[in-house]
């Protein structure tokens, strides 16, 4: 079984052609692709085109992040492909249930998972073309939104806003008017898929309106920096309506539905369809779709009216029915010059590139349907992804473009207020206001017709009205004055009624104005009012006494309300001037007299335990009590204020202390215990009582305790007694000067006899001194030590121990010529050497005897055997050989083997014969040598040159079917200095087709080289720079590069640099080379030289930047470089020169630069340039 992945670069180059004609499949999927398939997950999403051999296969999906959740979908490659895919997960990932056989969803437990895929529903074919779509649903970058920017051209970037309800989107944006009859508005999808847009005139062609998307609408704003932006919801949403328009699994559907009642036929609306699927995935399964479905009276079933103009049968709006190749007259390309794949189109230079993200969109289109007026219809607006959730699509609906009948409304306006429906004769200003509604074209006039009726008589009650008026082009409304006549007759209310001939609603009612008779006011009036000065105030209300509302009021305090609140503290006059709608004026005068309140204050004091009664309340604490007595017969109230003061008790206290056994007399009562005694003495002369308190304290006996210690044989005298044994003695000591007695306790303690035993060990020949006596033999010695400072004597026992003599003998052997070190002494001759080793930390000395024995072997014989001669034919020429075997009969150990000529095993050997030699040497000083030869068959070069220790060989030139020539040059470094780079001249202005600039060239030896193509110093060339330790010491590497057809140099200038900075330069001539034709690739071909894409050597952050930029220029460390800032039109706007360093270097952007897209170009002293784009956005 083989599984053949399609190389991404080849896929991008031919995808547009392939998608148009699936007959190119054999060229797109060559037969020599790798038999084993491992897909590397790149970013948060990818689509991998695959060739499934034998209709079954296994995919190893790698570079996953454990813990993240992924979804994978298998789809056919070509649109209309009927293949049914079954996708199953194998391995350790945690799979989640899916009701669709071609979809798996799982949480990765390891970096790789195994997917088993099976295709069915196809005839016997050798292979099946398919896509595997993979999305990481929980990776951080899946929701990394770019900021909306202002393009450098000054055009407004498309703006979107979400958060509206479906009712608001339909009635306030799409229909633009509340007159139309719309009901039952519902929505299906995620809230983030719906919203409004603005600033769309220079991109989608509509200034504003509704946006509905298959992902988050925040994808829509430009600039277009991504060929495949999306934020798909990632859910399967089967839909019976959309399934009639396209094949494939319907995903991420968003829809709005509502009922409406038109007043005329036909109905229409304007829209634009846009997508990120353009242009790379045209004519494939990813056929995103938009439908406008209508059903109701006169329509069979459900009809889609969003179709491609002029197609028969009508083609729905999908990726495959309207694009850069099909119905292209209605398609707008929005892919900029920096887009990865233009599918053969010229890049777009329109402002939309900087304003909207989508790679392509349609011209404004119109959907039209015939209906029966005043019948109810159902509308469905639906958009969805197809096959997978990658690369968002959206539909833009023009605001106010839904036209369902009725061009205008008519209303009466009275005194500028459209909500007033009454007017008085001769004074109110009345007009008719005619407004455009819905999608009425402002550039065209609108004629409004209506019938006039009612009980009022034209020419008598009002001047006659025309039945037809025209709103001029450029105006949204027309104001027509209506003159109401005054006949001064009491006729009662009369009406004027208007009824539109073509209303925007079938339920619209007639507009009626009621004409009222006018009654003038009766004149000025005075009102006399009285209030008390209690703070309650009074409300004054104007009375027009006639006239016609509405009235205008102006009070003497400048208030303009019908009523004011007055709270004067003195008598005050107020006036209000009243003017009715007919300018009739009258004045109300108000005289407000303020009467004072009576106020009485009384102070009341009372003792504790007493109370005061005021009204219905009893007070026992201090307080201020205010009471109001209501006035009689209209008199004002009286305010009483009572200040209540609670007087405290009179108190006195005393403390009486007495000894234990005594007593105290208080008021004839004796107390012998501690306590508190209280007594109350009545107050005299109305004063409050006095509380007396006595605190009785019983003093304890004075007590003391003392411990007396004494030695054996001594005594202690207390009172009249003498004590020689331990005991406890208690004595009562009488108090003096009235003090209490003292109870004394003495504890007598007999000290124990102090004694100790000590062991003393001593070495032979030494002495021990105890209390002036000297001892040289072991034994037991006793002694009495007198006590110091009154302490008792101590009995001491000493045990003397004589330690044994320590010694050892050590035999040391050594080889001839060796030196033996013993305790700092060096010996070269055999013999017996005694020594005394001092004891450490008080230990006895040790007697040591060293016996030195010299090893005197016979002369040794050394043997070394090298491997057989070796011929290496593999490429690269890596020689692997066994290490030489060396032996010796030397009794002294040790033998060494060293390389003296040639290269070690595992090295890449140069062409020709290389002699490899090894020498073996034993510990007896004898040695032996062996050599063998490594032969690498030489490929005869077309030309060769040797400069110093460098050798250059032009090995050959080959030509492919397109006439492109590949040059192979071998460089052999016989220097000891390692190679840093090799550079080969290019024809002026020519860039090598391979390897690519900033890629990694992997030589046949396996060594990696960074490629700079083109390179400018020291001459125009392609440069290969060593990424590891460079070749040296006879090592060689083969360098290949391909030049385009007709670029055939007669000679090639070669220069290399070896460490630290040594250059060798020469020329190789191509005239002696026979150009070989490259064989067509077959499955047995060896693996070609590989190139690995590297990142741009310039990296910057943050991006977008708020004004400060950091650039990593470590590639040019120590060189002077120029940094130029260019705007999106290529104009230099800022320049700075600096010395490159290993740390990122700060660039402060000019404050004069506006927000937008810019390019940072770094140029070195040798003319090399690198550029990277960034976005400036100051907040």
Number of C-alpha atoms within 10 A of each C-alpha: 12 17 21 23 20 18 14 11 9 11 16 16 17 17 20 20 17 21 21 17 12 16 11 14 13 9 10 19 20 14 13 12 18 14 12 13 17 17 14 15 20 14 13 17 23 18 18 19 21 21 24 23 17 16 20 18 18 21 19 15 17 16 15 22 17 13 16 15 21 21 20 22 22 25 28 24 23 22 20 14 18 14 20 15 22 19 20 18 21 14 13 14 20 14 18 12 9 11 8 13 13 21 23 22 22 21 21 20 17 15 15 22 19 17 17 14 19 19 24 14 10 12 7 10 9 10 18 21 20 22 23 22 20 25 25 24 22 14 17 10 12 16 14 9 12 14 14 22 22 22 22 17 13 12 15 22 26 27 20 22 15 17 13 12 14 20 17 15 22 22 20 15 21 24 25 21 17 13 19 25 20 20 15 10 20 15 18 16 19 16 17 19 25 30 23 23 25 18 20 23 13 17 23 26 17 20 15 23 25 23 25 30 34 35 30 23 27 22 26 29 24 25 25 24 18 17 22 19 22 28 23 28 21 18 14 21 17 15 14 9 16 23 14 11 16 23 18 21 21 26 24 27 29 25 24 21 20 19 18 19 23 25 24 21 16 15 19 17 23 21 23 21 28 29 28 29 25 25 27 24 23 29 24 24 25 30 27 32 28 31 24 25 20 22 18 17 13 11 14 9 10 15 17 25 20 23 22 21 15 9 11 7 8 13 18 24 27 25 31 27 20 22 23 22 16 15 16 14 12 16 19 20 24 29 30 23 13 12 15 13 19 23 21 12 11 11 17 17 13 15 19 32 25 30 28 27 29 33 29 24 27 24 17 17 17 17 17 19 16 12 23 18 18 17 15 17 19 19 19 21 19 24 27 32 34 27 24 31 29 28 24 27 34 30 24 24 26 27 26 23 22 24 26 25 26 24 19 24 19 22 19 27 23 20 14 12 12 14 10 14 17 18 25 23 22 20 19 20 19 24 20 17 17 22 18 22 23 24 23 19 15 14 11 12 16 22 13 22 18 17 14 17 14 14 13 17 14 16 12 12 20 18 13 14 16 10 14 12 15 13 20 15 13 11 14 18 18 15 15 15 14 17 19 23 17 15 13 11 9 10 10 9 15 16 18 20 17 20 18 21 12 18 24 25 23 19 13 15 11 16 15 18 22 17 25 18 18 22 16 16 18 12 13 15 14 12 13 10 14 12 20 20 19 14 11 12 16 15 11 18 14 21 16 27 17 15 21 24 15 10 17 15 19 17 20 12 10 10 12 15 14 17 15 16 11 15 19 18 17 14 15 13 15 16 20 27 18 25 21 20 19 20 14 18 20 21 20 20 18 18 15 23 17 19 16 15 14 14 11 11 11 11 10 13 12 17 17 13 10 11 14 16 9 11 7 5 7 10 14 16 17 15 13 13 14 13 13 12 11 12 12 8 6 8 13 18 18 15 15 15 15 16 14 20 16 19 16 12 15 14 12 12 11 11 10 13 14 18 17 16 11 12 16 14 9 9 6 7 8 10 14 16 17 16 12 13 14 11 12 12 12 12 12 9 6 8 12 17 17 17 15 15 16 16 14 20 17 17 16 13 16 14 12 11 11 11 10 14 13 19 17 14 8 10 15 14 9 11 6 5 8 10 13 16 14 16 12 12 15 13 12 13 13 11 12 8 5 8 13 17 17 16 15 15 16 16 14 20 16 17 14 10 11 15 13 9 13 12 10 14 14 19 17 14 8 10 12 15 9 11 8 6 7 10 13 16 15 15 12 14 14 11 13 13 13 12 11 8 6 9 12 17 16 15 15 15 16 16 14 19 16 17 13 10 11 13 13 9 12 11 10 12 13 17 18 14 10 13 12 17 10 12 7 6 7 10 13 15 15 15 11 13 14 11 13 11 14 12 11 8 6 9 12 17 16 15 15 15 16 16 14 19 15 16 14 11 13 10 11 16 14 19 18 19 18 19 14 12 13 16 15 17 14 10 10 18 22 17 20 13 15 9 14 18 12 21 17 22 15 19 16 17 11 12 18 12 18 12 15 13 13 19 20 15 14 11 16 24 25 25 19 13 15 18 13 19 19 21 21 23 21 24 16 23 11 16 20 18 18 16 20 16 17 22 19 22 15 12 11 12 16 18 18 18 16 14 10 11 15 22 18 23 20 24 20 22 21 18 19 15 10 8 14 17 25 21 18 17 23 19 25 24 25 18 17 13 18 19 28 22 21 22 25 21 21 23 16 9 9 14 21 22 15 18 26 22 20 18 21 23 27 20 17 19 15 13 16 21 24 23 26 20 22 21 23 18 14 11 16 21 27 24 23 25 20 20 14 11 11 21 24 18 15 20 20 26 21 17 22 20 18 21 22 17 12 9 17 14 14 11 14 20 17 19 20 22 18 21 14 10 10 11 15 16 17 16 16 20 16 19 12 13 15 11 15 13 13 13 11 8 12 11 11 7 10 8 8 8 13 15 19 16 15 13 9 12 14 17 16 19 14 15 15 21 17 15 18 15 19 17 19 19 22 17 12 19 14 13 16 14 22 17 20 17 22 19 19 16 11 10 11 15 14 14 13 12 12 12 13 21 16 12 12 16 16 13 13 11 17 12 8 7 15 15 20 22 22 22 19 20 18 22 17 16 13 13 13 14 15 13 17 14 17 18 20 22 19 13 6
